[in-house]
Amino acid sequence: MIFLCWGAQARRDLPRASVLAMLLLLCALPLPSVAHAEHVRDLAAIQGVRSNPLIGYGLVVGLDRSGDQTTQTPFTIQTLQTMLQQLGITLPPGTNPMLSNVAAVMVTATLPPFAQPGQTLDVTVSSMGNAKSLRGGTLLMTPLKGSDGLTYAVAQGNILVAGAGAAQGGSKVQINHLAAGRIPDGANVERGIPTPFLQGDRIRLELNASDFATATAVEEAINAKLGEGTAMARDGRVIEVKVPAAANDRVRFVGEMENIDVTTIEPVARVVINARTGSIVMNRTVTLEPAAVAHGNLSVTITSTPIVSQPGPLSSGQTVVTEKTDIAIKQEGGTLMHLPAATNLADLVKALNALGANPGDLVAILQALKASGALHADLEVI
């Protein structure tokens, strides 16, 4: 919006026609568009500074007769016997305890970057046997190991299960999933993982998605804010950044760098199709050229009817049950429909909805539009 102000003398001096011409000229000028920007931390991550998965195997005790059935999960008994031996308790030979209150579980957690000994982690506990529920159970001390086989945390605590269930006389009622739960702050970190953050005089930023235009934009934004030559794009994914040598200066520098605004680059036009569920997702840069589409539905119906053949009286024949199968094929006519050009996502959605096709058929239509050159987007099937 543009505001014009003149004094009284100026209004008298300027002819009315000149004022009107100036207003029309200003209205004809295009208004500057507001550029959408994202922070560097939303576009890239520091190479080597990442989380690490942890895994462990343990036992959950204190269940209300909802644990593993020992006849089908012998590893639960073996684990319990081994644990009791480590505690100085030896079971008599031939003992086969009924462990309906015990369940074997897998324990998983994520070790964040820069984690130090004494820090707590949330853990997820999942049944690996045939336990009916872990509700009310307690996880016994379980070492959590990384991919190198070293123990990085130890988990133990009461399990929280967001669900409930009951069964009696063959009837069963269940709310949510009962075979898995979480323990907030259930693990203590015993060992940290070193990162290359403080090594050398440079760090590397890795873009979340490889794109030369985005890499160039990030490089220019960092250099404009922190000084020319600070950042250098190595390829379409990695940007190398000079950082201070002192640890506290480096942390402050990276914090300032991650908050730098980068003008958003238009993403690559892409249509993502989930082949299992039929879900279709497309971004805002997908466009459609004028095209004509004809689509018809083909349905095949198979009906099986049992027929009983009875033998005659006083005969030695037997009753035979056979099936009569009827197959019907129906194909609905497809009308040739014109799809107008769609330069934005809203127009594209309207054009595709006009076809009246279900998601499964829409996948085939999008593939055909792509093959014909009318759909300007990359198709990705997941």
Residue pairs with C-beta under 8 A, 6 or more apart in sequence:
2 26
4 22
4 23
4 26
6 14
11 19
35 263
35 264
36 263
36 264
37 261
37 262
37 263
37 264
38 261
38 262
38 264
39 258
39 259
39 260
39 261
39 262
40 205
40 218
40 221
40 222
40 257
40 258
40 259
40 260
40 262
41 258
41 259
43 207
43 208
43 214
43 218
43 262
44 205
44 206
44 207
44 208
44 218
44 239
45 205
45 206
45 208
46 197
46 203
46 204
46 205
46 206
46 254
47 196
47 203
47 204
47 205
47 206
47 238
48 195
48 196
48 197
48 204
49 113
49 114
49 195
49 197
50 113
51 110
51 111
51 112
51 113
52 110
52 111
52 146
52 147
52 152
52 193
53 108
53 109
53 110
53 111
53 146
53 147
54 108
54 109
54 110
54 111
54 121
54 144
54 145
54 146
54 152
54 153
54 187
55 106
55 107
55 108
55 144
55 145
56 106
56 107
56 108
56 142
56 143
56 144
56 145
56 155
57 79
57 104
57 105
57 106
57 107
57 128
57 142
58 104
58 105
58 107
58 139
58 140
58 141
58 142
58 155
59 76
59 79
59 80
59 83
59 102
59 103
59 104
59 105
59 139
59 140
60 67
60 102
60 103
60 104
60 105
60 125
60 127
60 131
60 134
60 137
60 138
60 139
60 140
60 159
61 101
61 102
61 137
61 138
61 140
62 101
62 136
62 137
62 138
63 100
63 101
63 102
63 103
63 131
63 133
63 134
63 135
63 136
63 137
64 101
64 133
64 135
64 136
65 100
65 101
66 100
66 103
66 131
66 132
66 133
66 134
66 135
66 178
67 76
67 99
67 100
67 101
67 102
67 103
67 129
67 131
67 132
67 137
68 76
68 99
68 100
68 102
68 103
68 104
68 127
68 129
68 130
68 131
69 100
69 129
69 130
70 76
70 77
70 96
70 97
70 98
70 99
72 129
72 130
73 104
73 129
73 130
75 104
75 129
76 99
76 102
76 103
76 104
76 129
77 96
77 97
77 99
79 104
80 97
80 99
80 102
81 91
83 140
84 90
84 91
91 97
103 127
103 129
103 131
103 134
103 137
104 127
104 128
104 129
104 131
105 125
105 126
105 127
105 128
105 134
105 139
106 125
106 126
106 128
107 123
107 124
107 125
107 126
107 139
107 142
107 144
107 155
108 123
108 124
108 126
108 144
109 121
109 122
109 123
109 124
109 144
109 153
109 155
109 187
110 121
111 121
111 146
111 152
111 153
111 189
111 193
112 121
113 193
113 195
114 192
114 195
114 197
115 121
115 189
115 192
115 193
116 189
116 192
117 188
117 189
117 190
117 191
117 192
118 188
118 189
119 188
119 189
120 185
120 186
120 187
120 188
120 189
121 153
121 155
121 185
121 186
121 187
121 188
121 189
122 182
122 183
122 184
122 185
122 186
122 187
123 139
123 144
123 155
123 182
123 183
123 186
123 187
124 180
124 181
124 182
125 134
125 139
125 159
125 180
125 181
125 182
125 183
126 179
126 180
127 134
127 179
127 180
131 179
132 165
132 167
132 178
132 179
133 161
133 163
133 165
133 178
133 179
134 159
134 161
134 178
134 179
134 180
134 181
135 159
135 161
135 163
135 164
135 165
135 178
135 181
136 159
136 161
137 158
137 159
137 181
138 156
138 157
138 158
138 159
139 155
139 156
139 157
139 158
139 159
139 183
139 186
140 156
141 154
141 155
141 156
142 154
142 155
142 156
143 151
143 153
143 154
144 151
144 152
144 153
144 154
144 155
144 187
145 151
145 152
146 152
146 193
150 191
151 190
151 191
152 189
152 190
152 191
152 192
152 193
153 187
153 188
153 189
153 190
153 191
154 187
154 188
154 190
155 183
155 186
155 187
156 186
156 187
157 183
157 185
157 186
158 183
159 181
159 182
159 183
160 181
160 182
160 183
160 184
161 176
161 178
161 180
161 181
162 176
162 181
163 174
163 175
163 176
163 177
163 178
164 174
164 175
164 176
164 178
165 172
165 173
165 174
165 175
165 178
166 172
166 173
167 173
196 203
197 203
197 250
198 247
198 250
201 242
201 243
201 245
202 240
202 241
202 242
202 243
203 240
203 241
203 243
203 254
204 234
204 238
204 239
204 240
204 241
205 218
205 231
205 238
205 239
205 240
205 241
206 237
206 238
207 214
207 215
207 218
207 236
207 237
207 238
207 239
210 235
210 236
210 237
211 236
211 265
211 268
212 233
212 235
212 236
213 265
214 262
214 265
215 233
215 235
215 236
215 237
215 238
215 239
216 233
217 262
217 263
217 265
218 231
218 233
218 239
218 262
219 231
219 232
219 233
219 239
221 260
221 261
221 262
221 263
222 230
222 231
222 239
222 241
222 257
222 260
223 229
223 230
223 231
225 256
225 257
225 260
226 253
226 256
226 257
226 260
229 242
230 241
230 242
231 239
231 240
231 241
231 242
232 239
232 240
232 241
233 239
233 240
234 240
241 257
243 250
243 253
243 254
244 250
244 253
266 285
267 283
267 284
267 285
268 285
268 378
269 283
269 285
269 286
269 287
269 376
269 377
269 378
270 282
270 283
270 286
270 377
270 378
270 379
270 380
271 280
271 281
271 282
271 286
271 366
271 375
271 377
271 378
271 379
271 380
272 280
272 281
272 282
272 380
272 381
272 382
273 279
273 280
273 363
273 366
273 379
273 380
273 381
273 382
274 280
274 381
274 382
275 363
275 381
275 382
278 358
278 359
278 360
278 363
279 359
280 359
280 362
280 363
280 366
282 345
282 348
282 377
283 345
284 344
284 345
285 377
286 345
286 348
286 375
286 376
286 377
287 341
287 342
287 343
287 344
287 348
287 375
287 376
287 377
288 339
288 341
288 342
288 347
288 348
288 351
288 369
288 374
288 375
288 376
289 341
289 373
289 374
289 375
289 376
290 338
290 339
290 340
290 341
290 374
291 338
291 339
291 369
291 372
291 374
292 336
292 337
292 338
292 339
293 336
293 337
293 339
293 355
293 365
293 368
293 369
294 334
294 335
294 336
294 337
295 334
295 337
295 355
295 357
295 361
295 365
296 331
296 332
296 333
296 334
297 331
297 332
297 334
297 361
298 329
298 330
298 331
298 332
299 329
299 330
299 331
299 332
300 327
300 328
300 329
300 330
301 327
301 328
301 329
301 330
302 325
302 326
302 327
303 325
303 326
303 327
303 328
304 323
304 324
304 325
304 326
305 323
305 324
305 325
305 326
306 321
306 322
306 323
306 324
307 321
307 322
307 323
307 324
308 319
308 320
308 321
309 319
309 320
309 321
309 322
310 319
311 317
311 318
311 319
337 354
337 355
339 351
339 352
339 354
339 355
339 374
340 347
340 351
341 347
342 348
342 350
342 351
352 362
352 365
355 362
355 365
357 365
366 375
366 379
367 379
369 375
370 377
370 379
